[in-house]
Amino acid sequence: MLSIAFGGMLLWISPASATRQLAQEEFAPSDATHRLFRRSDFRLDVAQPPEQPEKFKPARERDADGQKRIDAMGWFMKGRFLEQREEFKAALEAYEKAVQIDPGAVEVYRALIPLAFGLNEADKAMNYALKAVELTPDDFLLLQRVGIHLATKDKVPEAIRLIEQAARSTKLDRLSGQYVAIMRDLAFLYLITGQVEKSADAFEVVFDAKTNPEKFHLDFQMKSELEKHQRTTYEAIGQVFLEAKRPDRAIVALERAASAKKTKPGNISFNLAQAYLMTERPDKSLEHLQTYFDAQLQSKGKAAYQLLADILKVQGKSGDLVSRLEQLAEKDQHNQTLQFFLARQYVEANRFDDAEARFKKTLEREKGIEGYIGLASLYRRQNKPAELLQALSQAFARESELEKAAEDLERELQAVGADEKLVAGLLEVGAKQSEGDSPKLDFASSVLLAKIATQNKLYDPAEKFYRLGIKLRRDRAATLYDELARMLLEARKFGDAVKVIDDAINEPSLKNNRAAFWFLQTQAREMAGDTAGALAAITEGRKLAGEDNPLFLFQEAWIHYHAHQWDQAVPLFEKFIEKNPGHRLSRQCQFSLSNIHVQKGDLRKGEEILEKVLVEAPDDPSVNNDLGYLYADQGKNLEQARGMIEKALKAEPDNAAYQDSMGWVLFKLGKPAEAIPFLEKAVQTPRGTDATIFDHLGDCQHALGQKDKAIENWQKALKDAKADKTPDPKLIEKIEEKLKGK
C-alpha cells in the first residue's frame, strides 16, 4: 500500500485505486504538450477551393487504394461538419465509417478518439487509441494519454508499457516539461507495482527538474505543480530514494524538504535518521531521530523505537536502550506504542515483573491488541498457561485490530505451538474451564484453543473446542463448522468429517449455507469411500445451487474420476469444458481427462491433451510436470522432460509429485545417484507417502546396489498400493515381481 496525499489529507489507498487517482487528477499544465486530448488540438486545416474551379483532369486514373482514401476523407469531412454543428453521435459514426474504409488514416483517429471519450464511449475510444498507437508509435502525447486511461482500468502493466514507449519517443525533447511529466507518471506507476528501483530512476528526472527548472524549460505552472503535488514533494521523492537504498540521494532530497519547512520537521527527521544510519553515520542519525522524539510524534509507530535500537547497536551502546526508552516514556506517558515497546524490552531483559506492570498499567489506560500480545509473550516465557490463555483470548477478542497485528500474533502462536508442554497446559486449562452446563471458557478462548490444537495435530480436543465455540456463538457457526470439517478432511478422518458436515446441514440457522456444505459433503463422502452418497450429495446441492451450477458439475465429474469410473467421468469433464470454456477449473478438467486416457492405456491421447495445454500455458507448473513425467515414464524426450520438470519444481520446490517426477526422469537418464535426493525428499513430505514414489526410490537404490534399502522401499510401496481405495493391479504385480527377484 502507498500513502498518497489528496486535498491535504493523507490516505492509504490500494494500487488499483491509486492508478485511478493518477488518471483522474487534473494536473492543469500550461502548454499544449501537457493537455489531455481536446478536439481543437486535432484540427485538420483544408485549403479553401478557388471561387471558380476549373474542371479537374486527373493525370492518371485512381487505383482502388486511392479511391478508398478519398472516400474515407469524405466521411472524415462529414464528421468534422457534424461535429461543428454539435451533432456528436452522428459525427462519431462518420469518423468510424472513415476508419473502416481507410484503417490507416491517422488524422481521423486524432478526431475520433477525443470525441469518443467525450461521449463516454471509453472502451471504443481505447480500441481506436491502441490502433492509433500502432500507426504512430512515436506520438508521445497519445501514448501517455492512452497509458493513463489504461491505468484507470487497472491495466497497470499495459499502461507502463505505453508510457515507457512515450518516454523513448524520438520526437520527445528530453529537456522539456512533457518529458518530466511522463517520467513523473512512470515513477508513480512503478512505485505502486513494487518496482522501486525503476521508480527511483524516474524520480531522478523529476528531482533534477525541481532543482533545475530552467534546464527543462519549465513554465510557472509546471514548477508550481511539481512543488505542490504530494507525490512530487522533496519529502516524497526522498522516501522513494530511501526505499531504493539510495541514502545519499535521499539525504539531499530530505534536507531540501526540511529547509523548506512546509511539513512537520519530526517526520522528515525520522527519514533522515534512517538515511544517515544507512550511510554509517549513527551520530548524525541519532541527532535527527531525537528531533522526531522531541516532537512527541507517533506517526512512525514502533519503527522509531526499533530504529533507536539499531542506532545504539551500531554505536556499541545497546545497553543504553532501556534507559533511553524509560526517559522517553516518562515524557510521553500516553504514547501506548512506546510504553508497549519498553515493556517488551523488559521481557527480553528478563525483568518480568517490570514488564507485567507496564503492560497492565498501559492497558488500564487504553485497551490495545499489541499489549495483550506482549503479555502473552511474557506469560509464555514464564510458562503460565492460564494467564497466557487469557492474554491471547483478549487479543483475539479485539477483532477490529486483528488485521494490523496479524504478523505479531501469528509469530506468538507459532512460538506457543512449538512448546508441547505449554500446549498441553493450555488444553488442560481449557478443558477445566469448559466443564459443566455453564462453562467458564468464552468464545474467543474456545476458538483459540481449537486452532492451537489443530496446529499441533491434536484433532480430538480441537473438535471439542470447535463445537464449544459453535455452541457459544451461533452467528459464527458457518465459519467454525467449515474449519472443523476441513481440519478433519486434512487429518484424513473422513467419517468424522461426514458427521460434522451433516450437523452443519441440519443446523436451522445455517439454511443459507446448505449448498456450500452439501458441496463439501460430496468430497467427504467420496473420500470416505461412499461414492453413491457423494453423488446423492450432488443431487441435494443442485436443488439449492441450481442444476447448471458449474462447481457441482465439476465435482460430479471428480467423484467418478476419484472412483476410477472413467467412462462416467469423461463425458462430464468434456461437458464442463464445453459449457465453461473460460472457467478456472476447465484446465483441471483437461489434466483429469489426460490422466484418464493414460490410465486406460491410450498414452498418446493423454499426451496430446497436455501438449495442447502446454501451448496455451507454457509456464504452467502442472502441465510441465505432468507431460514431463509422461515422457520420462516412456523413456522419450528425456532432456525436454527434464527441462519441463525443472520449470515446475522452480515454481513449487516442495511439491512431492514434482520431486518424484524429477527423480524419475534422472533415473531414466541413467543418473540414479542424482535422483535419490529428490525421491527421499518427496517421501518425507506429508503427501509423499505414495506407492509409486516408494517404488521409484527402490528402483534407484537397486540400480546403485543398495539391495536392502531397495527391498524396504518396495515393501512400503506394495503395502500402500494394496491399501489404496482402488488398488492398481498392474502396479501391485510389478512390485511383487521385483520383490520375488530381489
N, C-alpha and C positions, 0 to 999 in steps of 0.2 A: 504493500500500500504506500501511496505517496501523500505527503502533505502539500496541498495546493491552496493558495490564498485567493479568495474571491471576495471582492467588495469589502476588503479589510478584515474578513473573518476567516480564520484558519479551519479548514475542514479536512477530514480524512475521506478520500474517495477511492473507488476501485479503479483498476486500469481501464476497464471498459468505459466507465463514466468520465474518466479523465480524458480519454480520446474524444468523447463527445464534447466535452467542455472546450478542448482545443479548437475544434472546428466551429463552435458556436460563439466563441469570444469575438468581439469586434476590436480589431487592432487599430482601426481608424488611422491608417497610414496616409501620408500626404501626397505621394505621387502615384501615377497610374500603374507603376510596376508592382505596387503593394495591393492594389484593389482586387476584390473578387470580380467575377465576371459581371459586366453590365452590358446591356445590348448596345449601348452607344460606343463601347470600346471596339466593336467589331463591325463598324460601318464599311460598306463596300462602295467606294466612290465610282460612279459611272459617268462617263463623259456625256454631255447633252448633245443630241444629234443636231446637225445643221437645220436651219429653218426650211430649206427646200432640198431635201436629199435627192441625190442622183440615183438613178436606177442601178442596183447593185449587180455587178457581173463577176462572179467568183472566178478566180484564176484556174481553179480545178474543182471537181465535184467533191462534195463532202463524203468521207467514209462513215462507216457505222459509228465509230467511236466519236468522231467529230459531231455527228448528229445528236448523240447522247448528251454530250457536253452542252450543246446548245439547248436541248430540251430541258436539261437539269437547270440551266441558267434561267430559262423561262419560268420554271417553278420557283426558283430562288427569288427572282424579281417580284413574282406574285406574292410570295411570302413577305418580302420587305414592304410591299404596298399595303398588305393586310395588317401587318404589324404597326405601320404608321397610323392606320385607321383604328388601332387598338382592338382589332379582331384577332385576339391572340391565339385562340384554339385553331381557327382556320389557318392562321399563319404557320402554326406548328405543323399542321397537316401538309401544307405546301412545301415546307422545308423537308419534311420526311419524304415526300414524293421526289424531291430533288436528289436526295442521297440514295434513294432506291434506284434511281436512273444512273447516277454517277457516284458510286460509293467513295471515290477518291477526291470529291470536291471539298477541300479543307475549308474554303471560305463559308460554305453552307453550314458546316459543323459549328463554326465560330458564332453564327447567328442562332443556330438551333439549340445549342447547349444551354446558354443563359435563359432562353425563352422557356425551355422545358423545366429548368429549375424554378423559374418564376411562376410556372403553372403547377408547381408541386408534383411534377412528374419526375421525382428524384431518380427512380430506377431507370427510367427511359433515358434521362439525362446522363446518367452514369454510363450506360451502354454506349451512347454516342460519344461520350468523352473518352472512353477507353479506345474506341475506334480512331478518334482524332489523334490520340497519343501515338497510336501505331503509325499514322500518316505523318505526324510531325514530332518525332522523338526528341527534338531539341527545344520544343516550346516549354520553357521552364515555368511560365505562368500557368499554363494549362496543367502541367504535371503537378505543380504544387496544389492547385485548386482541387483536382481530382483526388490527390492523395489525402488531403484534409477531409474530403467528403467520405472517402473510404474509411477513414479513422472513425467517423461518426457512426458508421455501420459495424463497428467492432472488427473491421478487417485491417488490423494494425500491420501485420507483415506486408500485405499488399500496399498499404499506404506508405510504409517506409521505403519499399522498392521504388515507387514512383517519385517520391520526394528526393531520394538518393539520385535518381536519374535526372531530376531537375537540377540538383547541385552539380552534376557532371556536365551539364549542357555547355556546348562550345559558345553559345550565344550569351551566356550569363557572365557578367563582369564580376570577377572575384573581389573587387573593391567597390561594391555597391550595397546600398541598403537592402536590395532584394536578396542578395546573397546572404546577408546577415539574417534576414527574415526566414529564409529557407533553412539555414543552419540552426536557427532557434527552434523551428518546428521539429527538425530531426532530433535535436538534443532532447526535447521533451518526449518524443515517441520512443527513442532509445531507452530513456530512463524508465518509462512505465513498462517496458518489456524486459527490464533487467539487464540491458546491455550498457553497463555503467561506463566501461572504457570508451565505447563509441560516443556515449552521451558527453563524456568529459572532452573528447576531441572536438565535438561540435560546439560545446560551450567555450572552448578556447577561442573560437572565432567571435562569438558573442562578447566574450570578455575583452578581446582585443578591440572590438568596435566600441564598447563602452568607454574604454580608457583612451582610445584614439579615434574619436568620431570623425575627424577630418580625413583620416586615412580612407574611410569608407564613404566619404561624402554624404554623411547622414544629415538630413534636414532636422529642423527643430522638433517636428512631430515624432519622428522616428527615435530621436535621442530621448525625448520625454517618455515615450512608450517603453523603451528598454529600462529606463530609470524607475518607472513606477510599477511595472508589471512584477508581480510577486515571484514568478519563477525566473526572472532575469535580474533580480537584485544581486548585489555583490555577495550577500549572505547566502542566497540560494545557490549561486554558482560555486561559492566556496565549499558548501556542503557536498556538492557533486564531486569536486576535486578531492575532497577528503575521502569520500566513499570509493573513489577510483584509486586510492593510495597515491595521491599526488600532494603530499602535505606542504611542500614548498609553494606550489601554486595556490593551495588553499589558504595559506597564511597571507599571501599577497591580497587575495580577494577579501578575506575576512578582516584584515587590518583596514582595508578601504571601507568596508561596511561599518566597522567600529568608529572610524574617523567621521563618517557621515552622520552618526548619532541619530539615525532615523528609527532605530529599533532599540529594545532593551539591551543594554550592554552585557547583562548577565548571560543571555542566550548565546551571543556571539563569543563571549569569553569561554564558554564551555567548549564550543567548537575549536577555538584557538588552542585551548588546553589539549584537546585530542591531537591537533596537528603538531604542536610543539613536542608532544611526547613521541610522536611518530618520527620526528627528526632528532630524537635522542637529546632533547633539551628539557629534562624533567623540571629544573628550577623555574624556567620560563612557563612551563606547563602548569606548575603548581600556582604560580602567581595569577594566571588567568582563571584557574579553577576557583581560587579563593574569591575572586571578583564575583563569580557565579554564586558562591555560598553566601557572600556578604549581602547579596540582593535577596536572600531567602526565597529563591525560586524553587519550584518543584517540577518544572516542565520536563526535565530530563529523567525524572524518576530515580530508580536506584542505580542507573548508569553513571550518574555523577559520583556516587559514593564508591562504586566499583572502580571508576577512573582514579579516584584518590588512592585506593588500594594499589592500583597498578603503578602510579607515580612513585609512591613510597617504596614499593618493591624495587623499582629501578634505582632509586636512591640508596637502597640498602637500609631502609628505615621502616620496614613492615611492622616492627614492634611499636611504632608510634600510632598505628592506625586507630586502635580502640580509644586512646586518649583524645585524639583529634576528633573522632566521631562523638565522643562524650561532650566535648566543648561545643560542637555544632548542635547537638541535641539539646543542650541546656539553653541555647539561644533561640532555638526553633522547636519548642516543645509540641506544637500542633502539627508538625511535619510527620505524618504517620509513616511514610516510606522510610524516612531517616531513622525513626525510632525502631522500626522492624529490622532494618539493616544492622543497626547497632546490636539489637538483641541476637541476631544470627551470629554476629562476631563473638558474642559472649558464649554461644553454643560451641562454636569452633574452638574457643579457648577453654572449654570445659567449665565455664563459670555458669553452671546450670541454674542456680538459684537466681542470679542476677538476670539471666535470660528470661526465666519464667516470670519474674516480677515485672520486667519491662514489657513483655508481650501482653500480659494481663492488664497492666495499667493503661497501655495504649488502646487495647480493645475495649476497655470500660468507657473510654472517651469516644471511640468510634469503631464500630464493627468493620472488619475487612478480611477478605479471604486470605490475603498474604500473611496476616497474623496467625490465623488458625493453621495454615500450612507450616509456619515457623514453629508453633507449639507442637505440632505433630512430629517434626524433625527432632525436637528436644526430647519428647517422650519416647520416641523410637530409640534414641541413643541411651536413654535411661531404662529401656525395657519395661515400660509401664503400659501394658496393653489396654487397660480400662481408660486411662487418660488419653492414650493415643486414639482409641476408637471415638471418644467424644470430640477430640480436636478435628479428626478427619471428617466426622459426620457434620460438624458445624461448617467446615469448609465446603462440603458437598451441598449443604442446605442453601448456600448463597449462590443460587442458580444464575443470577444475573451477572455474576463475576467469574463464572467458571471458564468462559472462553479466554479471557485475558490471562488467567492463571493456569491454563491447561498444561503448559510445559512444566512448570514447577510442581504441579500436583501429580502429573504423570511420573516425574522423576522420584517424588517421595513414595508413591505407590510401588514403583519398581524396587526401591530400597527396602520397603516393608516386605514385599513378596519374596525377596532374596533371603530373608531370615526365617527359616522354618519354625524355630522355637517361638518367635514372636507371632507368626501367623497362627500357630496352634493356640497361643494365649488369647489372641483376638477372637478366634472362633469359639473358644471356651467362654469368654465373657459374653459374646453374642448369644450363645446357646442358653446361658443362665438368664439373660435379660428377656429372652423370647419365650420363656416358660409360662404356663398358665393361660387362663382365658383372657387376661388383660396384660399382655406382655409390655414390659417397660421399653423394649427396643423400638426406636422410632423408624420412620420410613427411610430416611437418609442412611442410617446405620445398617438397615437390612440390605439395601441395595449395595452399599459399600462392601459389606461382608460377602455378599454374593459374588461380586466382581473379584475380590481378593481370593476367594475360594476357587473360582473359575481359573484365575491366573495360575494358581498352584495345582490345578487339575484335581481338586477335591470336589468331585461332582455332587456327591450326596448332600453335604452341607450347603453347597451352592444352591441346589434346588430348594432346600428348606428355606433359605433366606430369601430367594426369589419369590417363593409362594407367600411368605410373610409380607413382603413388600406389596404384592398384589392385593392381599387382604387389607392392608393399611391404606392403600391409595388406589381405588378402583379406576380413577381417572387416568392412572398410568399403567393400567393392566395390559393394554395392547403392546406397549413397548416391552414390558417385562416378560410377558408370555413369549414374545418373539425372541428376545435374548435368551431366555431359558431353553426354548426349543432348538435354537441354533447351537447353543452350548452342547446339548445332548447329541445333536447330529455330529458335531465336530468330535465328540468323545466316542462316536460310533455306538451310542446307546439308543439304537433306533426304535426299539419297542417303547422305551420310556418317552422318547420324543413324540411318538404317535399319541400316547396318552395325554401328554401336555397340550398338544395341538387340539385334541378332541375337547379338552377342558376349555380352551380358548374359543372354539367354535360354539360350544354350548353356553358360554357366558353371555347373559342377556345384554349387558352393557356394551358388548363388542359386536353388535349386529352389523354395524357399518364396516367392520374389519373382516367379516367372514370370508369374503372372496380371497383375500390375501392369505388367510390361514388355510383355506382349502388348497390353495396353490402350494403352500409349504407342506401340507399333508401329503400331496402327491409324491414329493421327494422322500418324506419319512417312510411312508408305506412301501414304496418301491425298494428303498434301501433295507427295509426290514424283511424283504422277501415276499411281500404281498402285492404282486403285480395287479391282480384283479381289484384289490382295494384301492390301489393308486389310480387305476382307470376310473373307478367309481368316484373318487375324489375329483377327477377331471370333470365328470358329468355334473357334480354338485357345484363346483366352482363356476362352470359356464352358465349355470342358471342365474348366477348373481352378476358375473362379469360380462356376459353376452356370448352368444355362440361363436362370434367371429373374433373373439379376443385372441390376439397373436401369441401371447405368452402361454395360454393354455394349449394352443395348437402345438407350439414348440415342445411343451412339457409332455404332451401325449406322445409325440414322436420320440422324445428322450426315454420315456418309460419303456417303450418297445425296444429301443436301442439297448438300454441297460439290461433288459431281459433277454437279449440276443434274439429277439423276434424280428429278424431282418426284413422279412417280406412285408410286415406291417409298418415298420419304421420308414422304409424307403419312400413310399408314396406320400407319407405325412411330411417328411423333410422337404421333398420336392414341392409339395403344395405350399409349404411355408415360404420357400424361396420365391415361388411364382406370385404369391399374394403380397409378400412383403419384401420387395427387392432391395430397398434401402435400409432395412431394419438391422440393428446391431447384431442380431442373432442369426442373420442369413449366412454369414461366413461360418459360424459354428455348425450350421446345417451342412455346409459343404464339407467341412472336416469330417463330420459324422458319416456322411454318405461315402466319402473316400474310404474310411476305415471299414465300413460295411462291405464294400466291394473287395477290399483286401482280405477280410475275414472269410468271404465266400470264395476266395481263390482267384478273383479277377484283379491281379495286381496292376495291370496296365490301365484299367479303367480308374482304379484308385489314384494312380499317378496322374492321369490326365486331369482329374478334378483339381488336384493340388497344383499342378503346373499352371492351370488357368488362374487360380488364386494368386500364385506367385507373380504372374504378370501384372495382376491388379494391385497387389500389395507386396512389392519386392522386399520390404523391410520388416514385414510381419514375422515376429519370432516363431509363432506356432507353425506357420506353413513352412518356414525354413527348416524347422526341426523335423516335422512330420515327413516332408518329402525327402529331406536328407537321410532320415532313418530308413525310409523305404528303399532308397538307392543303396545304402550301406548293407541292408539285410540281404539284398540280392547280389551284392558284390560288384555293383556297377557305378560308374560316375563317382568313384570314391573321393577324388580330390575335390570335385564340385560339392559332394555331400559334406565333406569336412568343412569347407568354407561356409556352407549354409548353416551347419550346426554351430560353428563358432559364432556366427552372427546372432543366432538365437541365445546362446549362452552369454554373450556380451550384454544382451538386453535383460536376461534373467539368470544371473550366475548361480543362484541357489535352487533352481528348478531341477528336481530329481530326474524327471523324464529327459531333460536336455543333457544332463550329466551322463545318463545311461546311453543316450544316442552318441555322444562324443566318445565314450569308452568303446562302444560297439564299432564305430567307423574306424577308430585307431586299431582295434583288433583285426578288422578286415584288411587294413593296410599293412598288417604284419608287424604291429607295434604293441604287443600285449603289455609290456612293461609301462609304456606311456598311458595305456588305457586304464590300468588298475586304480590309480589315484582318483579318477573321475567316478568309477563304479563304486569304490569304497565310500566316497563322499555321498553318492546317491543313496546307498543303503542305510546311511546314518541319519538321513533326513526323516521327518515324521511320515512322509508319504513315499518313502523309498523302499518299504518292505514289500516288494513286488516279486513274484516268482521269476519273471523274465530278467530282472536286474540281477538277482542272485545267480541265475543260470549263466548270464553273460560273465559275471565275475568268476564263477567256477571255470568257465572256458578259458579265460585269460590266465588264471592260475595254473591250470593244467598245461597250457602251452609253455609255461615257464618252468615246468617240472615240480610245481608246488602241489603234489598229489593230495596230501591230507587236507589242505585248505580248500582245494577244488571239491573234494568229496563233501566236506562240511557245507559248502555253499550250494552244491547241487541238492543235498538233502533238505536244506532250508527251502530251496526252490520247489522241490517236489511237495513238501508239506503245504506251502502256500498255494500251490496250483490245485491240490486236491481239496483245500479248504475253501476255494473260491465258490461263490454262489452258483456260477455257471462254469464249471471246470472245462478247460480246454484239453480234450483227449489227445490231440497231437502233441501239445507241449508236454503233457504228462508222460506220454510214450517216449518222447525224445530224451527226457531227463532220466527215465528209468533205464534206457539203453546205455546212457553214459555211466550210470552207477553200476550196471552189470559189467561193463567193460573195464571200468576203473583204470 
